[in-house]
Protein backbone atom coordinates (compact mmCIF):
# COMPACT_ATOMS: atom_id res chain seq x y z
CA UNK A 1 0.00 0.00 0.00
CA UNK A 2 1.32 3.45 -0.84
CA UNK A 3 0.86 6.78 0.94
CA UNK A 4 -2.42 8.46 0.14
CA UNK A 5 -3.59 5.29 -1.61
CA UNK A 6 -7.11 5.60 -2.90
CA UNK A 7 -9.66 3.19 -1.44
CA UNK A 8 -10.85 0.29 -3.55
CA UNK A 9 -13.50 1.54 -5.93
CA UNK A 10 -16.67 -0.37 -5.15
CA UNK A 11 -18.92 1.99 -7.09
CA UNK A 12 -21.98 3.68 -5.64
CA UNK A 13 -22.58 0.80 -3.23
CA UNK A 14 -19.32 1.41 -1.36
CA UNK A 15 -20.21 1.49 2.33
CA UNK A 16 -19.13 4.18 4.72
CA UNK A 17 -16.22 3.02 6.84
CA UNK A 18 -14.78 0.78 4.12
CA UNK A 19 -11.53 2.70 4.48
CA UNK A 20 -10.08 4.87 7.15
CA UNK A 21 -7.44 7.56 7.14
CA UNK A 22 -4.56 7.26 9.58
CA UNK A 23 -1.38 9.25 10.11
CA UNK A 24 2.06 7.69 10.42
CA UNK A 25 4.98 10.02 11.13
CA UNK A 26 2.73 12.92 9.99
CA UNK A 27 2.00 11.25 6.63
CA UNK A 28 -1.56 10.37 5.65
CA UNK A 29 -2.49 6.82 4.64
CA UNK A 30 -5.85 5.44 3.55
CA UNK A 31 -6.15 1.83 4.63
CA UNK A 32 -8.90 -0.69 4.06
CA UNK A 33 -11.13 -2.44 6.51
CA UNK A 34 -8.67 -5.34 6.90
CA UNK A 35 -6.99 -6.49 10.08
CA UNK A 36 -3.80 -4.52 10.70
CA UNK A 37 -0.87 -5.26 12.98
CA UNK A 38 1.76 -2.86 14.27
CA UNK A 39 4.21 -4.66 11.94
CA UNK A 40 1.92 -3.72 9.02
CA UNK A 41 2.06 -0.09 10.15
CA UNK A 42 5.87 -0.25 10.19
CA UNK A 43 5.89 -1.81 6.71
CA UNK A 44 3.93 1.17 5.36
CA UNK A 45 6.92 3.30 6.35
CA UNK A 46 9.44 0.83 4.93
CA UNK A 47 10.79 -0.22 8.33
CA UNK A 48 11.28 -3.99 8.77
CA UNK A 49 9.41 -5.44 11.75
CA UNK A 50 12.63 -6.77 13.31
CA UNK A 51 13.93 -3.19 13.57
CA UNK A 52 10.70 -1.28 14.21
CA UNK A 53 9.24 0.47 17.20
CA UNK A 54 5.59 1.40 16.63
CA UNK A 55 3.80 3.76 18.99
CA UNK A 56 0.25 5.07 18.99
CA UNK A 57 -0.94 8.36 20.40
CA UNK A 58 -3.48 7.79 23.16
CA UNK A 59 -6.31 10.23 24.00
CA UNK A 60 -4.08 12.12 26.45
CA UNK A 61 -1.41 12.66 23.78
CA UNK A 62 1.02 10.19 25.29
CA UNK A 63 2.80 7.70 23.01
CA UNK A 64 2.17 4.03 23.81
CA UNK A 65 4.43 1.31 22.36
CA UNK A 66 2.55 -1.47 20.55
CA UNK A 67 3.49 -5.16 20.32
CA UNK A 68 4.31 -5.77 16.65
CA UNK A 69 2.26 -8.99 16.29
CA UNK A 70 -0.95 -7.75 17.95
CA UNK A 71 -3.94 -6.92 15.75
CA UNK A 72 -4.93 -3.28 16.12
CA UNK A 73 -8.36 -1.71 16.32
CA UNK A 74 -7.91 1.15 13.82
CA UNK A 75 -10.08 4.26 13.61
CA UNK A 76 -9.91 7.20 11.20
CA UNK A 77 -7.60 9.87 12.53
CA UNK A 78 -5.41 7.49 14.56
CA UNK A 79 -1.82 8.71 14.80
CA UNK A 80 1.22 6.44 14.85
CA UNK A 81 4.95 6.97 15.20
CA UNK A 82 7.33 4.48 13.57
CA UNK A 83 11.01 4.59 14.46
CA UNK A 84 13.94 2.23 14.08
CA UNK A 85 15.37 0.43 17.11
CA UNK A 86 18.86 0.98 15.74
CA UNK A 87 20.41 2.69 12.76
CA UNK A 88 23.46 1.22 11.08
CA UNK A 89 25.98 3.80 10.02
CA UNK A 90 29.27 3.58 8.28
CA UNK A 91 32.39 5.56 7.81
CA UNK A 92 33.63 6.01 4.25
N, C-alpha and C positions, 0 to 999 in steps of 0.2 A: 504494500500500500504506500502511496506517495503522499507528501504533504498536500493539503487542500484537495485531496482526491474527491471527486464528485461521487455521490451515492449512486448505487445501482439504479438504473432507470427502469422502474416498474410501470411506467405509464400513469394514467390518471387514477389507478387503483392503489398507488403507493400509499401505505398507511403512515400516519404520523408516528414518529418515534422509530422509524426503520433505520435511521442513522442518528448519530449524535456527534456533536462537535466538542472535541477536547483540546487542551493546550498542553504541549510538552516543550519545556524550555522556551516558553513564549511563542512557540509556533503552533498554528492551528492545524488540526487534523480532523477529517470527517471519517468516522469509523462506522461499520455496520452494526447490526444487532447481535453479532456473534459473541461467544465467550472470549474474554480477553484476559491474559495473564500479565503480570508485571514484566515478564521476559518479552512478551509481545510489544509492550510499550517501549522497552529498550531497543528492540529490533527496528521500530519505526525511526529511531534516531541513529541507527547504524552501530549501536553498541552491542557487542556480543554478551549474552547472558552471563557467561563466566567472568566478565569484567564489569558488570553493571551494578549500579546502586540506583534503585527507583524509589522515589519518594512522592507522596501525594499530600497536597495541602488540605488540612482538615478545616472545619468551619471556623476555628479560632485563628487560622492563618499559620499554624505550626506545621512543619513538615514531618511526616510520619513515614519511616522506611517500610517498604512492602516486601514480603517474601516473594521471590521471583516466580515460584511455581503455583502460587495461589491464584485462583480465578477471582477477578475483580468485578464488583458491581459498578458499572460505569454510568454516569449521568452527563448530559450536556453541560458544558461549562467546567467540568472537572479539570484541575490543573496538576500536572506532574512535573517532576524534575528528574532528569536522567543524567547521572555522572558516571565517570569511570572510577573503579576502585584504585587503579594504578595506571600511570602513563609511562610508557617506555620511551626513553629518550636516548639519543646517541650523540656522539661527539665526532665531527668530521675531520 
